[in-house]
Amino acid sequence: MTDNDLVALYKAGKFKEALAAAIGENGKSKSTPTRLVMDKQAGKLRCYRGNKRVEKDANGEWQLVKLLP
């Protein structure tokens, strides 16, 4: 799913569906996001695990942002 599709789901109020689509198949990882937040300045969705931001690394695994190179 593309970022635009995720944003459309989020704006339509389908938060659980957007989170499930963002997680994809890697739902068992230690750093899998538990919530999505819209960054109003950038217009993009940000994924968080607790209060820490996470993103997918080059291998497609969820990592804390501060740990990414």
N, CA, C and O of each residue as an XYZ file, in Angstrom:
276
protein
N       0.838     -1.175      0.000
C       0.000      0.000      0.000
C       0.888      1.244      0.000
O       1.911      1.278      0.683
N       0.507      2.243     -0.747
C       1.311      3.454     -0.828
C       0.995      4.390      0.331
O       0.008      4.209      1.043
N       1.851      5.393      0.506
C       1.634      6.379      1.569
C       0.325      7.132      1.363
O      -0.373      7.440      2.330
N      -0.013      7.430      0.114
C      -1.264      8.147     -0.158
C      -2.479      7.327      0.237
O      -3.468      7.870      0.730
N      -2.407      6.012      0.021
C      -3.510      5.136      0.427
C      -3.657      5.108      1.939
O      -4.771      5.123      2.462
N      -2.526      5.069      2.641
C      -2.565      5.071      4.109
C      -3.135      6.377      4.644
O      -3.929      6.373      5.585
N      -2.734      7.487      4.051
C      -3.253      8.790      4.476
C      -4.751      8.878      4.215
O      -5.489      9.431      5.030
N      -5.203      8.339      3.092
C      -6.634      8.353      2.782
C      -7.428      7.534      3.794
O      -8.498      7.961      4.228
N      -6.919      6.364      4.175
C      -7.574      5.562      5.205
C      -7.609      6.306      6.535
O      -8.630      6.311      7.224
N      -6.504      6.928      6.889
C      -6.403      7.656      8.153
C      -7.397      8.814      8.192
O      -8.092      9.013      9.188
N      -7.458      9.569      7.107
C      -8.363     10.723      7.057
C      -9.828     10.299      7.009
O     -10.709     11.064      7.402
N     -10.093      9.083      6.530
C     -11.463      8.565      6.493
C     -11.898      8.029      7.852
O     -13.045      7.614      8.018
N     -10.987      8.036      8.824
C     -11.318      7.578     10.166
C     -11.126      6.089     10.370
O     -11.561      5.547     11.386
N     -10.485      5.417      9.430
C     -10.246      3.977      9.534
C      -8.832      3.753     10.081
O      -7.928      3.316      9.368
N      -8.676      4.068     11.366
C      -7.358      4.066     11.990
C      -6.781      2.655     12.131
O      -5.598      2.440     11.866
N      -7.606      1.700     12.543
C      -7.119      0.324     12.716
C      -6.705     -0.280     11.382
O      -5.701     -0.988     11.304
N      -7.470     -0.005     10.338
C      -7.132     -0.523      9.015
C      -5.836      0.098      8.500
O      -5.018     -0.593      7.892
N      -5.644      1.400      8.739
C      -4.421      2.080      8.308
C      -3.217      1.526      9.054
O      -2.163      1.314      8.453
N      -3.358      1.286     10.362
C      -2.256      0.728     11.143
C      -1.925     -0.685     10.682
O      -0.752     -1.030     10.543
N      -2.939     -1.500     10.444
C      -2.710     -2.870      9.973
C      -2.027     -2.872      8.605
O      -1.151     -3.700      8.356
N      -2.415     -1.962      7.726
C      -1.792     -1.879      6.402
C      -0.351     -1.390      6.510
O       0.515     -1.843      5.762
N      -0.088     -0.470      7.434
C       1.272      0.044      7.607
C       2.191     -1.034      8.173
O       3.352     -1.131      7.777
N       1.679     -1.841      9.095
C       2.488     -2.900      9.705
C       2.803     -3.973      8.683
O       3.941     -4.434      8.599
N       1.818     -4.372      7.913
C       2.022     -5.404      6.899
C       2.236     -6.761      7.530
O       1.555     -7.114      8.493
N       3.176     -7.527      6.997
C       3.416     -8.893      7.448
C       4.322     -8.968      8.665
O       4.373    -10.010      9.319
N       5.036     -7.907      8.989
C       6.009     -7.932     10.085
C       5.375     -7.498     11.398
O       5.906     -6.615     12.072
N       4.268     -8.090     11.771
C       3.556     -7.697     12.969
C       4.108     -8.266     14.250
O       3.615     -7.921     15.325
N       5.102     -9.115     14.189
C       5.641     -9.766     15.377
C       6.920     -9.112     15.890
O       7.454     -9.549     16.910
N       7.416     -8.105     15.234
C       8.669     -7.467     15.620
C       8.538     -6.738     16.957
O       7.451     -6.300     17.334
N       9.649     -6.617     17.657
C       9.682     -5.923     18.946
C       9.352     -4.440     18.795
O       8.809     -3.827     19.714
N       9.674     -3.871     17.654
C       9.458     -2.442     17.427
C       8.281     -2.159     16.491
O       8.219     -1.087     15.889
N       7.366     -3.087     16.364
C       6.195     -2.887     15.518
C       5.378     -1.710     16.048
O       5.132     -1.637     17.252
N       4.953     -0.792     15.188
C       4.205      0.377     15.674
C       2.856      0.000     16.276
O       2.201     -0.952     15.850
N       2.467      0.778     17.279
C       1.177      0.566     17.921
C       0.206      1.694     17.615
O      -0.986      1.582     17.900
N       0.713      2.790     17.032
C      -0.188      3.888     16.675
C       0.398      4.698     15.531
O       1.606      4.704     15.295
N      -0.498      5.379     14.831
C      -0.127      6.275     13.740
C      -0.526      7.688     14.112
O      -1.550      7.900     14.761
N       0.276      8.651     13.704
C      -0.008     10.058     13.950
C       0.254     10.819     12.658
O       1.239     10.564     11.965
N      -0.638     11.759     12.337
C      -0.455     12.576     11.145
C       0.472     13.738     11.473
O       0.188     14.526     12.376
N       1.573     13.847     10.747
C       2.477     14.988     10.872
C       1.907     16.095     10.000
O       1.983     16.023      8.773
N       1.342     17.108     10.620
C       0.640     18.145      9.865
C       1.575     18.981      9.005
O       1.180     19.441      7.933
N       2.806     19.185      9.454
C       3.748     19.986      8.672
C       4.190     19.255      7.415
O       4.253     19.847      6.337
N       4.497     17.970      7.549
C       4.980     17.200      6.406
C       3.838     16.566      5.624
O       4.006     16.219      4.455
N       2.678     16.412      6.258
C       1.549     15.776      5.594
C       1.704     14.280      5.449
O       1.091     13.675      4.569
N       2.528     13.665      6.310
C       2.779     12.232      6.253
C       2.386     11.592      7.574
O       2.269     12.257      8.603
N       2.184     10.283      7.513
C       1.911      9.528      8.730
C       3.221      9.140      9.394
O       4.189      8.780      8.723
N       3.242      9.215     10.715
C       4.395      8.793     11.501
C       3.962      7.616     12.358
O       2.864      7.621     12.915
N       4.808      6.618     12.465
C       4.513      5.416     13.242
C       5.237      5.498     14.578
O       6.399      5.900     14.644
N       4.535      5.112     15.647
C       5.108      5.151     16.986
C       4.895      3.839     17.689
O       3.867      3.187     17.504
N       5.853      3.449     18.493
C       5.751      2.334     19.426
C       5.881      2.957     20.807
O       6.979      3.327     21.223
N       4.769      3.075     21.515
C       4.774      3.826     22.772
C       4.972      5.290     22.443
O       4.188      5.865     21.687
N       6.014      5.909     23.000
C       6.304      7.300     22.676
C       7.542      7.441     21.795
O       8.065      8.544     21.634
N       8.014      6.335     21.226
C       9.206      6.361     20.379
C       8.815      6.132     18.918
O       8.017      5.252     18.596
N       9.399      6.948     18.053
C       9.093      6.853     16.628
C       9.851      5.690     16.008
O      11.027      5.475     16.304
N       9.170      4.939     15.143
C       9.778      3.799     14.461
C       9.558      3.926     12.955
O       8.579      4.516     12.498
N      10.489      3.360     12.204
C      10.400      3.310     10.745
C      11.001      2.000     10.289
O      11.728      1.346     11.037
N      10.695      1.616      9.054
C      11.290      0.403      8.490
C      12.703      0.711      8.011
O      12.958      1.760      7.421
N      13.622     -0.226      8.275
C      14.990     -0.056      7.801
C      15.118     -0.635      6.392
O      14.114     -0.960      5.758
N      16.337     -0.763      5.908
C      16.574     -1.250      4.542
C      16.110     -2.692      4.356
O      15.775     -3.094      3.242
N      16.088     -3.474      5.438
C      15.663     -4.874      5.364
C      14.165     -5.044      5.529
O      13.653     -6.157      5.410
N      13.449     -3.950      5.802
C      12.012     -4.027      5.993
C      11.606     -4.320      7.423
O      10.432     -4.576      7.690
N      12.564     -4.286      8.357
C      12.287     -4.526      9.768
C      12.025     -3.192     10.470
O      12.630     -2.175     10.128
N      11.124     -3.203     11.449
C      10.832     -1.987     12.205
C      11.953     -1.714     13.189
O      12.359     -2.600     13.941
N      12.462     -0.464     13.182
C      13.541     -0.046     14.075
C      13.204      1.316     14.658
O      12.473      2.097     14.048
N      13.739      1.599     15.841
C      13.623      2.936     16.396
C      14.361      3.912     15.494
O      15.414      3.572     14.954
N      13.836      5.107     15.322
C      14.436      6.064     14.398
C      15.845      6.436     14.811
O      16.711      6.588     13.949
N      16.107      6.590     16.110
C      17.447      7.001     16.546
C      18.491      5.920     16.295
O      19.687      6.212     16.310
N      18.064      4.670     16.064
C      18.997      3.589     15.811
C      19.308      3.402     14.329
O      20.239      2.676     13.982
N      18.547      4.043     13.458
C      18.783      3.920     12.014
C      20.009      4.726     11.629
O      20.238      5.802     12.180
N      20.808      4.221     10.684
C      22.013      4.970     10.262
C      21.671      6.185      9.449
O      22.567      6.914      9.023
